[in-house]
Amino acid sequence: MILHDLTTDDPFARNVASDYPDVVDELFAVAKEDAGGAFPEWILELAASQADAPGCSDLAGRA
């Protein structure tokens, strides 16, 4: 997951997800609930194989 600090001068310069694991867990839980309680296996496999690059992954084309 990519998480940015929007309070900095260049918010997209650094992924701060590892600094805020509780926020990542909370956002993942919200997404999972929104998806009906689970994600399809194909999307988990695809996400695991992708580099973190918003708008540049196979997932972006399916949105």
PDB file of N, H, CA, C and O in Angstrom:
ATOM      1  N   MET A   1       0.849  -1.173   0.000  1.00  0.00           N
ATOM      2  CA  MET A   1       0.000   0.000   0.000  1.00  0.00           C
ATOM      3  C   MET A   1       0.894   1.236   0.000  1.00  0.00           C
ATOM      4  O   MET A   1       1.981   1.240   0.577  1.00  0.00           O
ATOM      5  N   ILE A   2       0.424   2.246  -0.639  1.00  0.00           N
ATOM      6  H   ILE A   2      -0.460   2.242  -1.107  1.00  0.00           H
ATOM      7  CA  ILE A   2       1.131   3.517  -0.659  1.00  0.00           C
ATOM      8  C   ILE A   2       0.351   4.505   0.195  1.00  0.00           C
ATOM      9  O   ILE A   2      -0.867   4.637   0.071  1.00  0.00           O
ATOM     10  N   LEU A   3       1.076   5.193   1.061  1.00  0.00           N
ATOM     11  H   LEU A   3       2.066   5.086   1.162  1.00  0.00           H
ATOM     12  CA  LEU A   3       0.481   6.193   1.930  1.00  0.00           C
ATOM     13  C   LEU A   3       1.375   7.423   1.876  1.00  0.00           C
ATOM     14  O   LEU A   3       2.586   7.328   2.071  1.00  0.00           O
ATOM     15  N   HIS A   4       0.779   8.568   1.612  1.00  0.00           N
ATOM     16  H   HIS A   4      -0.206   8.645   1.453  1.00  0.00           H
ATOM     17  CA  HIS A   4       1.544   9.810   1.484  1.00  0.00           C
ATOM     18  C   HIS A   4       1.204  10.775   2.607  1.00  0.00           C
ATOM     19  O   HIS A   4       0.082  10.787   3.115  1.00  0.00           O
ATOM     20  N   ASP A   5       2.185  11.583   2.989  1.00  0.00           N
ATOM     21  H   ASP A   5       3.096  11.573   2.577  1.00  0.00           H
ATOM     22  CA  ASP A   5       1.993  12.626   3.988  1.00  0.00           C
ATOM     23  C   ASP A   5       1.644  13.912   3.256  1.00  0.00           C
ATOM     24  O   ASP A   5       2.522  14.593   2.726  1.00  0.00           O
ATOM     25  N   LEU A   6       0.370  14.236   3.231  1.00  0.00           N
ATOM     26  H   LEU A   6      -0.343  13.683   3.662  1.00  0.00           H
ATOM     27  CA  LEU A   6      -0.099  15.383   2.466  1.00  0.00           C
ATOM     28  C   LEU A   6       0.214  16.716   3.137  1.00  0.00           C
ATOM     29  O   LEU A   6      -0.096  17.770   2.580  1.00  0.00           O
ATOM     30  N   THR A   7       0.824  16.690   4.322  1.00  0.00           N
ATOM     31  H   THR A   7       1.077  15.835   4.774  1.00  0.00           H
ATOM     32  CA  THR A   7       1.176  17.934   5.011  1.00  0.00           C
ATOM     33  C   THR A   7       2.576  18.429   4.643  1.00  0.00           C
ATOM     34  O   THR A   7       2.969  19.513   5.072  1.00  0.00           O
ATOM     35  N   THR A   8       3.329  17.667   3.867  1.00  0.00           N
ATOM     36  H   THR A   8       3.009  16.786   3.519  1.00  0.00           H
ATOM     37  CA  THR A   8       4.682  18.071   3.492  1.00  0.00           C
ATOM     38  C   THR A   8       4.675  18.868   2.196  1.00  0.00           C
ATOM     39  O   THR A   8       3.686  18.878   1.463  1.00  0.00           O
ATOM     40  N   ASP A   9       5.791  19.534   1.926  1.00  0.00           N
ATOM     41  H   ASP A   9       6.594  19.526   2.521  1.00  0.00           H
ATOM     42  CA  ASP A   9       5.907  20.328   0.693  1.00  0.00           C
ATOM     43  C   ASP A   9       5.809  19.468  -0.557  1.00  0.00           C
ATOM     44  O   ASP A   9       5.261  19.901  -1.570  1.00  0.00           O
ATOM     45  N   ASP A  10       6.335  18.261  -0.490  1.00  0.00           N
ATOM     46  H   ASP A  10       6.780  17.909   0.333  1.00  0.00           H
ATOM     47  CA  ASP A  10       6.294  17.340  -1.626  1.00  0.00           C
ATOM     48  C   ASP A  10       5.683  16.016  -1.147  1.00  0.00           C
ATOM     49  O   ASP A  10       6.409  15.049  -0.913  1.00  0.00           O
ATOM     50  N   PRO A  11       4.360  15.968  -1.001  1.00  0.00           N
ATOM     51  CA  PRO A  11       3.710  14.824  -0.369  1.00  0.00           C
ATOM     52  C   PRO A  11       3.875  13.490  -1.090  1.00  0.00           C
ATOM     53  O   PRO A  11       3.735  12.433  -0.475  1.00  0.00           O
ATOM     54  N   PHE A  12       4.168  13.530  -2.367  1.00  0.00           N
ATOM     55  H   PHE A  12       4.283  14.388  -2.867  1.00  0.00           H
ATOM     56  CA  PHE A  12       4.269  12.280  -3.119  1.00  0.00           C
ATOM     57  C   PHE A  12       5.704  11.796  -3.270  1.00  0.00           C
ATOM     58  O   PHE A  12       5.962  10.834  -3.994  1.00  0.00           O
ATOM     59  N   ALA A  13       6.634  12.451  -2.598  1.00  0.00           N
ATOM     60  H   ALA A  13       6.425  13.233  -2.010  1.00  0.00           H
ATOM     61  CA  ALA A  13       8.050  12.090  -2.704  1.00  0.00           C
ATOM     62  C   ALA A  13       8.384  10.807  -1.959  1.00  0.00           C
ATOM     63  O   ALA A  13       9.351  10.129  -2.305  1.00  0.00           O
ATOM     64  N   ARG A  14       7.601  10.463  -0.942  1.00  0.00           N
ATOM     65  H   ARG A  14       6.815  11.014  -0.661  1.00  0.00           H
ATOM     66  CA  ARG A  14       7.958   9.327  -0.102  1.00  0.00           C
ATOM     67  C   ARG A  14       6.718   8.575   0.343  1.00  0.00           C
ATOM     68  O   ARG A  14       5.717   9.177   0.731  1.00  0.00           O
ATOM     69  N   ASN A  15       6.794   7.261   0.282  1.00  0.00           N
ATOM     70  H   ASN A  15       7.608   6.772  -0.033  1.00  0.00           H
ATOM     71  CA  ASN A  15       5.742   6.405   0.787  1.00  0.00           C
ATOM     72  C   ASN A  15       5.959   6.243   2.294  1.00  0.00           C
ATOM     73  O   ASN A  15       6.978   5.698   2.718  1.00  0.00           O
ATOM     74  N   VAL A  16       5.007   6.713   3.102  1.00  0.00           N
ATOM     75  H   VAL A  16       4.180   7.156   2.757  1.00  0.00           H
ATOM     76  CA  VAL A  16       5.161   6.665   4.555  1.00  0.00           C
ATOM     77  C   VAL A  16       4.377   5.504   5.181  1.00  0.00           C
ATOM     78  O   VAL A  16       4.186   5.479   6.396  1.00  0.00           O
ATOM     79  N   ALA A  17       3.932   4.562   4.384  1.00  0.00           N
ATOM     80  H   ALA A  17       4.087   4.582   3.396  1.00  0.00           H
ATOM     81  CA  ALA A  17       3.122   3.448   4.891  1.00  0.00           C
ATOM     82  C   ALA A  17       3.834   2.677   5.999  1.00  0.00           C
ATOM     83  O   ALA A  17       3.200   2.290   6.980  1.00  0.00           O
ATOM     84  N   SER A  18       5.132   2.450   5.861  1.00  0.00           N
ATOM     85  H   SER A  18       5.647   2.765   5.064  1.00  0.00           H
ATOM     86  CA  SER A  18       5.853   1.679   6.889  1.00  0.00           C
ATOM     87  C   SER A  18       5.971   2.456   8.197  1.00  0.00           C
ATOM     88  O   SER A  18       6.222   1.862   9.246  1.00  0.00           O
ATOM     89  N   ASP A  19       5.794   3.767   8.148  1.00  0.00           N
ATOM     90  H   ASP A  19       5.590   4.249   7.296  1.00  0.00           H
ATOM     91  CA  ASP A  19       5.835   4.581   9.364  1.00  0.00           C
ATOM     92  C   ASP A  19       4.500   4.557  10.112  1.00  0.00           C
ATOM     93  O   ASP A  19       4.443   4.901  11.293  1.00  0.00           O
ATOM     94  N   TYR A  20       3.442   4.156   9.436  1.00  0.00           N
ATOM     95  H   TYR A  20       3.488   3.877   8.477  1.00  0.00           H
ATOM     96  CA  TYR A  20       2.097   4.193   9.999  1.00  0.00           C
ATOM     97  C   TYR A  20       1.350   2.881   9.749  1.00  0.00           C
ATOM     98  O   TYR A  20       0.322   2.879   9.072  1.00  0.00           O
ATOM     99  N   PRO A  21       1.851   1.772  10.287  1.00  0.00           N
ATOM    100  CA  PRO A  21       1.190   0.486  10.021  1.00  0.00           C
ATOM    101  C   PRO A  21      -0.244   0.430  10.534  1.00  0.00           C
ATOM    102  O   PRO A  21      -1.068  -0.294   9.974  1.00  0.00           O
ATOM    103  N   ASP A  22      -0.555   1.176  11.584  1.00  0.00           N
ATOM    104  H   ASP A  22       0.115   1.764  12.039  1.00  0.00           H
ATOM    105  CA  ASP A  22      -1.926   1.188  12.094  1.00  0.00           C
ATOM    106  C   ASP A  22      -2.887   1.833  11.099  1.00  0.00           C
ATOM    107  O   ASP A  22      -4.025   1.386  10.959  1.00  0.00           O
ATOM    108  N   VAL A  23      -2.439   2.873  10.414  1.00  0.00           N
ATOM    109  H   VAL A  23      -1.514   3.236  10.528  1.00  0.00           H
ATOM    110  CA  VAL A  23      -3.265   3.523   9.394  1.00  0.00           C
ATOM    111  C   VAL A  23      -3.454   2.585   8.203  1.00  0.00           C
ATOM    112  O   VAL A  23      -4.552   2.481   7.657  1.00  0.00           O
ATOM    113  N   VAL A  24      -2.382   1.904   7.804  1.00  0.00           N
ATOM    114  H   VAL A  24      -1.489   1.988   8.247  1.00  0.00           H
ATOM    115  CA  VAL A  24      -2.465   0.949   6.697  1.00  0.00           C
ATOM    116  C   VAL A  24      -3.464  -0.153   7.037  1.00  0.00           C
ATOM    117  O   VAL A  24      -4.303  -0.512   6.210  1.00  0.00           O
ATOM    118  N   ASP A  25      -3.375  -0.689   8.251  1.00  0.00           N
ATOM    119  H   ASP A  25      -2.694  -0.397   8.923  1.00  0.00           H
ATOM    120  CA  ASP A  25      -4.305  -1.745   8.671  1.00  0.00           C
ATOM    121  C   ASP A  25      -5.749  -1.245   8.672  1.00  0.00           C
ATOM    122  O   ASP A  25      -6.659  -1.961   8.252  1.00  0.00           O
ATOM    123  N   GLU A  26      -5.955  -0.018   9.142  1.00  0.00           N
ATOM    124  H   GLU A  26      -5.216   0.563   9.483  1.00  0.00           H
ATOM    125  CA  GLU A  26      -7.301   0.553   9.179  1.00  0.00           C
ATOM    126  C   GLU A  26      -7.866   0.746   7.771  1.00  0.00           C
ATOM    127  O   GLU A  26      -9.024   0.420   7.510  1.00  0.00           O
ATOM    128  N   LEU A  27      -7.046   1.275   6.871  1.00  0.00           N
ATOM    129  H   LEU A  27      -6.105   1.540   7.083  1.00  0.00           H
ATOM    130  CA  LEU A  27      -7.507   1.484   5.493  1.00  0.00           C
ATOM    131  C   LEU A  27      -7.780   0.157   4.794  1.00  0.00           C
ATOM    132  O   LEU A  27      -8.736   0.045   4.026  1.00  0.00           O
ATOM    133  N   PHE A  28      -6.945  -0.852   5.055  1.00  0.00           N
ATOM    134  H   PHE A  28      -6.168  -0.762   5.679  1.00  0.00           H
ATOM    135  CA  PHE A  28      -7.157  -2.175   4.466  1.00  0.00           C
ATOM    136  C   PHE A  28      -8.476  -2.759   4.966  1.00  0.00           C
ATOM    137  O   PHE A  28      -9.234  -3.345   4.193  1.00  0.00           O
ATOM    138  N   ALA A  29      -8.750  -2.595   6.271  1.00  0.00           N
ATOM    139  H   ALA A  29      -8.135  -2.119   6.899  1.00  0.00           H
ATOM    140  CA  ALA A  29      -9.992  -3.120   6.841  1.00  0.00           C
ATOM    141  C   ALA A  29     -11.211  -2.436   6.223  1.00  0.00           C
ATOM    142  O   ALA A  29     -12.217  -3.090   5.949  1.00  0.00           O
ATOM    143  N   VAL A  30     -11.126  -1.133   6.005  1.00  0.00           N
ATOM    144  H   VAL A  30     -10.309  -0.601   6.228  1.00  0.00           H
ATOM    145  CA  VAL A  30     -12.229  -0.402   5.377  1.00  0.00           C
ATOM    146  C   VAL A  30     -12.452  -0.901   3.948  1.00  0.00           C
ATOM    147  O   VAL A  30     -13.589  -1.117   3.528  1.00  0.00           O
ATOM    148  N   ALA A  31     -11.362  -1.079   3.214  1.00  0.00           N
ATOM    149  H   ALA A  31     -10.439  -0.904   3.556  1.00  0.00           H
ATOM    150  CA  ALA A  31     -11.474  -1.572   1.833  1.00  0.00           C
ATOM    151  C   ALA A  31     -12.055  -2.981   1.800  1.00  0.00           C
ATOM    152  O   ALA A  31     -12.884  -3.301   0.948  1.00  0.00           O
ATOM    153  N   LYS A  32     -11.614  -3.812   2.728  1.00  0.00           N
ATOM    154  H   LYS A  32     -10.941  -3.552   3.419  1.00  0.00           H
ATOM    155  CA  LYS A  32     -12.111  -5.196   2.782  1.00  0.00           C
ATOM    156  C   LYS A  32     -13.609  -5.220   3.101  1.00  0.00           C
ATOM    157  O   LYS A  32     -14.367  -5.974   2.490  1.00  0.00           O
ATOM    158  N   GLU A  33     -14.024  -4.400   4.050  1.00  0.00           N
ATOM    159  H   GLU A  33     -13.408  -3.788   4.546  1.00  0.00           H
ATOM    160  CA  GLU A  33     -15.448  -4.320   4.379  1.00  0.00           C
ATOM    161  C   GLU A  33     -16.248  -3.823   3.182  1.00  0.00           C
ATOM    162  O   GLU A  33     -17.327  -4.340   2.890  1.00  0.00           O
ATOM    163  N   ASP A  34     -15.715  -2.818   2.490  1.00  0.00           N
ATOM    164  H   ASP A  34     -14.839  -2.399   2.727  1.00  0.00           H
ATOM    165  CA  ASP A  34     -16.388  -2.273   1.314  1.00  0.00           C
ATOM    166  C   ASP A  34     -16.504  -3.320   0.202  1.00  0.00           C
ATOM    167  O   ASP A  34     -17.436  -3.286  -0.602  1.00  0.00           O
ATOM    168  N   ALA A  35     -15.547  -4.246   0.169  1.00  0.00           N
ATOM    169  H   ALA A  35     -14.790  -4.273   0.822  1.00  0.00           H
ATOM    170  CA  ALA A  35     -15.557  -5.298  -0.845  1.00  0.00           C
ATOM    171  C   ALA A  35     -16.448  -6.475  -0.445  1.00  0.00           C
ATOM    172  O   ALA A  35     -16.482  -7.490  -1.140  1.00  0.00           O
ATOM    173  N   GLY A  36     -17.157  -6.346   0.655  1.00  0.00           N
ATOM    174  H   GLY A  36     -17.129  -5.522   1.220  1.00  0.00           H
ATOM    175  CA  GLY A  36     -18.060  -7.415   1.074  1.00  0.00           C
ATOM    176  C   GLY A  36     -17.435  -8.407   2.034  1.00  0.00           C
ATOM    177  O   GLY A  36     -17.992  -9.481   2.260  1.00  0.00           O
ATOM    178  N   GLY A  37     -16.292  -8.068   2.601  1.00  0.00           N
ATOM    179  H   GLY A  37     -15.839  -7.195   2.417  1.00  0.00           H
ATOM    180  CA  GLY A  37     -15.663  -8.921   3.602  1.00  0.00           C
ATOM    181  C   GLY A  37     -14.449  -9.682   3.123  1.00  0.00           C
ATOM    182  O   GLY A  37     -13.717 -10.254   3.931  1.00  0.00           O
ATOM    183  N   ALA A  38     -14.226  -9.700   1.828  1.00  0.00           N
ATOM    184  H   ALA A  38     -14.821  -9.236   1.172  1.00  0.00           H
ATOM    185  CA  ALA A  38     -13.064 -10.407   1.286  1.00  0.00           C
ATOM    186  C   ALA A  38     -12.789  -9.911  -0.125  1.00  0.00           C
ATOM    187  O   ALA A  38     -13.672  -9.392  -0.807  1.00  0.00           O
ATOM    188  N   PHE A  39     -11.547 -10.083  -0.539  1.00  0.00           N
ATOM    189  H   PHE A  39     -10.829 -10.505   0.016  1.00  0.00           H
ATOM    190  CA  PHE A  39     -11.163  -9.729  -1.899  1.00  0.00           C
ATOM    191  C   PHE A  39     -11.070 -11.007  -2.728  1.00  0.00           C
ATOM    192  O   PHE A  39     -10.699 -12.057  -2.203  1.00  0.00           O
ATOM    193  N   PRO A  40     -11.402 -10.930  -4.013  1.00  0.00           N
ATOM    194  CA  PRO A  40     -11.244 -12.104  -4.870  1.00  0.00           C
ATOM    195  C   PRO A  40      -9.777 -12.531  -4.914  1.00  0.00           C
ATOM    196  O   PRO A  40      -8.878 -11.690  -4.898  1.00  0.00           O
ATOM    197  N   GLU A  41      -9.548 -13.809  -4.968  1.00  0.00           N
ATOM    198  H   GLU A  41     -10.278 -14.492  -4.981  1.00  0.00           H
ATOM    199  CA  GLU A  41      -8.183 -14.338  -4.958  1.00  0.00           C
ATOM    200  C   GLU A  41      -7.331 -13.765  -6.094  1.00  0.00           C
ATOM    201  O   GLU A  41      -6.147 -13.485  -5.904  1.00  0.00           O
ATOM    202  N   TRP A  42      -7.934 -13.590  -7.278  1.00  0.00           N
ATOM    203  H   TRP A  42      -8.896 -13.817  -7.433  1.00  0.00           H
ATOM    204  CA  TRP A  42      -7.155 -13.086  -8.412  1.00  0.00           C
ATOM    205  C   TRP A  42      -6.618 -11.691  -8.142  1.00  0.00           C
ATOM    206  O   TRP A  42      -5.515 -11.358  -8.577  1.00  0.00           O
ATOM    207  N   ILE A  43      -7.383 -10.872  -7.429  1.00  0.00           N
ATOM    208  H   ILE A  43      -8.278 -11.143  -7.076  1.00  0.00           H
ATOM    209  CA  ILE A  43      -6.909  -9.516  -7.178  1.00  0.00           C
ATOM    210  C   ILE A  43      -5.799  -9.507  -6.128  1.00  0.00           C
ATOM    211  O   ILE A  43      -4.887  -8.684  -6.201  1.00  0.00           O
ATOM    212  N   LEU A  44      -5.867 -10.413  -5.156  1.00  0.00           N
ATOM    213  H   LEU A  44      -6.607 -11.082  -5.097  1.00  0.00           H
ATOM    214  CA  LEU A  44      -4.790 -10.524  -4.159  1.00  0.00           C
ATOM    215  C   LEU A  44      -3.492 -10.986  -4.817  1.00  0.00           C
ATOM    216  O   LEU A  44      -2.416 -10.471  -4.514  1.00  0.00           O
ATOM    217  N   GLU A  45      -3.604 -11.956  -5.715  1.00  0.00           N
ATOM    218  H   GLU A  45      -4.479 -12.374  -5.961  1.00  0.00           H
ATOM    219  CA  GLU A  45      -2.421 -12.451  -6.415  1.00  0.00           C
ATOM    220  C   GLU A  45      -1.822 -11.367  -7.310  1.00  0.00           C
ATOM    221  O   GLU A  45      -0.604 -11.193  -7.358  1.00  0.00           O
ATOM    222  N   LEU A  46      -2.678 -10.650  -8.009  1.00  0.00           N
ATOM    223  H   LEU A  46      -3.667 -10.791  -7.970  1.00  0.00           H
ATOM    224  CA  LEU A  46      -2.210  -9.588  -8.888  1.00  0.00           C
ATOM    225  C   LEU A  46      -1.553  -8.469  -8.085  1.00  0.00           C
ATOM    226  O   LEU A  46      -0.491  -7.973  -8.461  1.00  0.00           O
ATOM    227  N   ALA A  47      -2.177  -8.075  -6.991  1.00  0.00           N
ATOM    228  H   ALA A  47      -3.039  -8.478  -6.686  1.00  0.00           H
ATOM    229  CA  ALA A  47      -1.620  -7.019  -6.149  1.00  0.00           C
ATOM    230  C   ALA A  47      -0.273  -7.429  -5.573  1.00  0.00           C
ATOM    231  O   ALA A  47       0.632  -6.600  -5.478  1.00  0.00           O
ATOM    232  N   ALA A  48      -0.125  -8.672  -5.194  1.00  0.00           N
ATOM    233  H   ALA A  48      -0.860  -9.346  -5.271  1.00  0.00           H
ATOM    234  CA  ALA A  48       1.144  -9.149  -4.630  1.00  0.00           C
ATOM    235  C   ALA A  48       2.270  -9.128  -5.657  1.00  0.00           C
ATOM    236  O   ALA A  48       3.443  -9.021  -5.299  1.00  0.00           O
ATOM    237  N   SER A  49       1.908  -9.230  -6.929  1.00  0.00           N
ATOM    238  H   SER A  49       0.955  -9.317  -7.219  1.00  0.00           H
ATOM    239  CA  SER A  49       2.942  -9.290  -7.969  1.00  0.00           C
ATOM    240  C   SER A  49       3.291  -7.914  -8.540  1.00  0.00           C
ATOM    241  O   SER A  49       4.206  -7.802  -9.355  1.00  0.00           O
ATOM    242  N   GLN A  50       2.579  -6.876  -8.125  1.00  0.00           N
ATOM    243  H   GLN A  50       1.835  -6.968  -7.462  1.00  0.00           H
ATOM    244  CA  GLN A  50       2.779  -5.539  -8.682  1.00  0.00           C
ATOM    245  C   GLN A  50       3.692  -4.695  -7.806  1.00  0.00           C
ATOM    246  O   GLN A  50       3.671  -4.806  -6.580  1.00  0.00           O
ATOM    247  N   ALA A  51       4.486  -3.859  -8.438  1.00  0.00           N
ATOM    248  H   ALA A  51       4.504  -3.768  -9.433  1.00  0.00           H
ATOM    249  CA  ALA A  51       5.257  -2.858  -7.706  1.00  0.00           C
ATOM    250  C   ALA A  51       4.303  -1.728  -7.324  1.00  0.00           C
ATOM    251  O   ALA A  51       3.310  -1.487  -8.010  1.00  0.00           O
ATOM    252  N   ASP A  52       4.610  -1.046  -6.236  1.00  0.00           N
ATOM    253  H   ASP A  52       5.417  -1.242  -5.680  1.00  0.00           H
ATOM    254  CA  ASP A  52       3.788   0.088  -5.827  1.00  0.00           C
ATOM    255  C   ASP A  52       4.006   1.239  -6.789  1.00  0.00           C
ATOM    256  O   ASP A  52       5.020   1.933  -6.717  1.00  0.00           O
ATOM    257  N   ALA A  53       3.067   1.441  -7.679  1.00  0.00           N
ATOM    258  H   ALA A  53       2.243   0.877  -7.737  1.00  0.00           H
ATOM    259  CA  ALA A  53       3.152   2.517  -8.659  1.00  0.00           C
ATOM    260  C   ALA A  53       1.747   2.898  -9.073  1.00  0.00           C
ATOM    261  O   ALA A  53       1.228   2.363 -10.052  1.00  0.00           O
ATOM    262  N   PRO A  54       1.121   3.810  -8.349  1.00  0.00           N
ATOM    263  CA  PRO A  54      -0.278   4.143  -8.643  1.00  0.00           C
ATOM    264  C   PRO A  54      -0.484   4.535 -10.099  1.00  0.00           C
ATOM    265  O   PRO A  54       0.265   5.336 -10.656  1.00  0.00           O
ATOM    266  N   GLY A  55      -1.497   3.965 -10.691  1.00  0.00           N
ATOM    267  H   GLY A  55      -2.106   3.314 -10.238  1.00  0.00           H
ATOM    268  CA  GLY A  55      -1.819   4.288 -12.072  1.00  0.00           C
ATOM    269  C   GLY A  55      -0.978   3.541 -13.083  1.00  0.00           C
ATOM    270  O   GLY A  55      -1.176   3.698 -14.288  1.00  0.00           O
ATOM    271  N   CYS A  56      -0.043   2.732 -12.614  1.00  0.00           N
ATOM    272  H   CYS A  56       0.117   2.604 -11.636  1.00  0.00           H
ATOM    273  CA  CYS A  56       0.871   2.046 -13.533  1.00  0.00           C
ATOM    274  C   CYS A  56       0.781   0.528 -13.401  1.00  0.00           C
ATOM    275  O   CYS A  56       1.609  -0.183 -13.971  1.00  0.00           O
ATOM    276  N   SER A  57      -0.184   0.025 -12.678  1.00  0.00           N
ATOM    277  H   SER A  57      -0.857   0.603 -12.215  1.00  0.00           H
ATOM    278  CA  SER A  57      -0.277  -1.414 -12.493  1.00  0.00           C
ATOM    279  C   SER A  57      -1.453  -1.970 -13.293  1.00  0.00           C
ATOM    280  O   SER A  57      -2.292  -1.224 -13.798  1.00  0.00           O
ATOM    281  N   ASP A  58      -1.494  -3.291 -13.394  1.00  0.00           N
ATOM    282  H   ASP A  58      -0.813  -3.897 -12.984  1.00  0.00           H
ATOM    283  CA  ASP A  58      -2.620  -3.949 -14.063  1.00  0.00           C
ATOM    284  C   ASP A  58      -3.942  -3.647 -13.330  1.00  0.00           C
ATOM    285  O   ASP A  58      -5.009  -3.666 -13.942  1.00  0.00           O
ATOM    286  N   LEU A  59      -3.866  -3.373 -12.032  1.00  0.00           N
ATOM    287  H   LEU A  59      -2.998  -3.358 -11.534  1.00  0.00           H
ATOM    288  CA  LEU A  59      -5.072  -3.073 -11.277  1.00  0.00           C
ATOM    289  C   LEU A  59      -5.694  -1.757 -11.719  1.00  0.00           C
ATOM    290  O   LEU A  59      -6.918  -1.627 -11.700  1.00  0.00           O
ATOM    291  N   ALA A  60      -4.894  -0.787 -12.113  1.00  0.00           N
ATOM    292  H   ALA A  60      -3.900  -0.893 -12.129  1.00  0.00           H
ATOM    293  CA  ALA A  60      -5.419   0.515 -12.521  1.00  0.00           C
ATOM    294  C   ALA A  60      -6.305   0.377 -13.759  1.00  0.00           C
ATOM    295  O   ALA A  60      -7.292   1.100 -13.897  1.00  0.00           O
ATOM    296  N   GLY A  61      -5.969  -0.525 -14.638  1.00  0.00           N
ATOM    297  H   GLY A  61      -5.168  -1.113 -14.526  1.00  0.00           H
ATOM    298  CA  GLY A  61      -6.741  -0.731 -15.848  1.00  0.00           C
ATOM    299  C   GLY A  61      -8.074  -1.393 -15.600  1.00  0.00           C
ATOM    300  O   GLY A  61      -8.957  -1.350 -16.456  1.00  0.00           O
ATOM    301  N   ARG A  62      -8.232  -2.004 -14.445  1.00  0.00           N
ATOM    302  H   ARG A  62      -7.515  -2.038 -13.750  1.00  0.00           H
ATOM    303  CA  ARG A  62      -9.489  -2.688 -14.111  1.00  0.00           C
ATOM    304  C   ARG A  62     -10.421  -1.824 -13.299  1.00  0.00           C
ATOM    305  O   ARG A  62     -11.573  -2.196 -13.073  1.00  0.00           O
ATOM    306  N   ALA A  63      -9.946  -0.677 -12.856  1.00  0.00           N
ATOM    307  H   ALA A  63      -9.011  -0.374 -13.040  1.00  0.00           H
ATOM    308  CA  ALA A  63     -10.746   0.173 -11.968  1.00  0.00           C
ATOM    309  C   ALA A  63     -11.906   0.808 -12.718  1.00  0.00           C
ATOM    310  O   ALA A  63     -12.686   1.556 -12.128  1.00  0.00           O
TER     311      ALA A  63
END
